[in-house]
Amino acid sequence: MHNAAVTQRLARKHRIGISGKLLAALADLAQHKARVINHHEASWASITFAGTRHRITLEFRGEEAIEAGECFIAFLPEHEFTIAGQLVADAAVVEVDHSLDPAVLTITCELLLLEEG
């Protein structure tokens, strides 16, 4: 029993590390102009692969940030992520909301990460 509990804690810690690395990679792609306003992570598996699906909402405030957000939208689907032990199998913008007063661009994206190995 004790070993199972330790294994579960280590697995949770590992996932938190992967999420943190993913969020850092997205922050880089967003030129550090975005704020994460929502992040949902769920385990994902097929017959041959295991990983996690992430749904992340980013908020870009102000003209300069919105320009960075527009670049984020353009580059996310083809971006080459480097997250140790993970392969980003799919990355897509699924929702965009843009308001002018105040100038805010909200982007929701979904990413599928697969465990390498």
C-alpha positions as CSV (number, residue, x, y, z in Angstrom):
1,M,0.0,0.0,0.0
2,H,2.7,2.5,1.0
3,N,4.5,2.0,-2.4
4,A,1.3,2.6,-4.3
5,A,0.8,5.9,-2.5
6,V,4.4,7.0,-3.1
7,T,4.0,6.1,-6.8
8,Q,0.8,8.2,-7.1
9,R,2.5,11.2,-5.5
10,L,5.5,10.9,-7.8
11,A,3.2,10.6,-10.8
12,R,1.3,13.8,-9.8
13,K,4.6,15.6,-9.3
14,H,5.8,14.5,-12.7
15,R,2.5,15.8,-14.3
16,I,2.9,19.1,-12.6
17,G,6.4,19.4,-13.9
18,I,5.2,18.7,-17.5
19,S,2.4,21.2,-17.1
20,G,4.9,23.8,-15.9
21,K,7.2,23.1,-18.8
22,L,4.3,23.4,-21.3
23,L,3.1,26.7,-19.8
24,A,6.7,28.0,-20.0
25,A,6.9,27.0,-23.6
26,L,3.6,28.7,-24.3
27,A,4.8,31.8,-22.5
28,D,7.8,31.9,-24.7
29,L,5.7,31.5,-27.8
30,A,3.4,34.3,-26.5
31,Q,6.5,36.6,-26.1
32,H,5.7,36.7,-22.3
33,K,2.8,39.0,-23.1
34,A,0.0,36.7,-21.9
35,R,-1.6,35.7,-18.7
36,V,-2.9,32.2,-18.1
37,I,-6.6,32.5,-17.0
38,N,-7.5,28.9,-17.2
39,H,-5.7,25.6,-17.6
40,H,-7.4,22.2,-17.6
41,E,-5.4,18.9,-17.9
42,A,-6.8,15.5,-18.5
43,S,-5.1,12.1,-19.0
44,W,-5.4,10.7,-22.5
45,A,-4.6,7.3,-23.8
46,S,-5.0,5.2,-27.0
47,I,-4.0,1.6,-27.6
48,T,-0.5,2.6,-28.4
49,F,0.1,6.0,-26.7
50,A,-0.5,7.7,-23.4
51,G,-0.3,11.3,-22.5
52,T,-2.3,14.4,-21.5
53,R,-4.7,16.8,-23.2
54,H,-4.4,20.4,-22.1
55,R,-7.0,23.2,-22.7
56,I,-5.4,26.6,-21.9
57,T,-6.9,30.1,-22.0
58,L,-4.5,33.0,-22.4
59,E,-5.3,36.7,-22.1
60,F,-3.4,39.4,-24.0
61,R,-4.0,43.0,-22.7
62,G,-3.0,46.1,-24.6
63,E,-1.9,46.7,-28.2
64,E,1.6,45.3,-27.9
65,A,0.3,42.1,-26.2
66,I,-2.4,41.7,-28.8
67,E,0.2,41.8,-31.5
68,A,2.0,39.0,-29.7
69,G,-1.3,37.1,-29.4
70,E,-1.9,37.4,-33.2
71,C,1.6,35.9,-33.7
72,F,0.7,33.2,-31.2
73,I,-2.4,32.3,-33.2
74,A,-0.4,32.1,-36.4
75,F,2.5,30.1,-35.1
76,L,1.0,27.7,-32.5
77,P,-0.1,24.9,-34.9
78,E,3.3,24.5,-36.5
79,H,5.5,25.3,-33.5
80,E,8.2,22.8,-32.6
81,F,8.0,22.3,-28.8
82,T,10.9,20.9,-26.9
83,I,9.5,19.4,-23.7
84,A,11.7,16.6,-22.3
85,G,10.0,13.2,-22.5
86,Q,7.0,14.6,-24.3
87,L,5.9,14.9,-27.9
88,V,3.3,17.6,-28.7
89,A,1.2,15.6,-31.1
90,D,-1.4,18.3,-31.7
91,A,-1.7,22.0,-30.9
92,A,-4.6,24.1,-32.1
93,V,-6.3,27.4,-31.3
94,V,-10.0,26.5,-30.6
95,E,-11.4,29.9,-29.6
96,V,-10.6,33.5,-30.0
97,D,-12.3,36.5,-28.4
98,H,-11.2,40.1,-29.2
99,S,-12.6,43.2,-27.6
100,L,-11.5,46.8,-28.3
101,D,-12.4,48.6,-25.2
102,P,-10.5,47.6,-23.3
103,A,-8.1,46.1,-25.8
104,V,-8.1,42.4,-24.8
105,L,-7.5,39.3,-26.9
106,T,-8.4,36.0,-25.3
107,I,-7.2,32.7,-26.9
108,T,-8.1,29.2,-25.9
109,C,-5.9,26.5,-27.3
110,E,-5.8,22.7,-26.9
111,L,-2.7,20.6,-27.0
112,L,-2.1,16.9,-26.9
113,L,1.1,15.7,-25.3
114,L,2.3,12.1,-25.7
115,E,4.9,10.4,-23.5
116,E,8.0,9.6,-25.5
117,G,9.5,6.2,-25.0
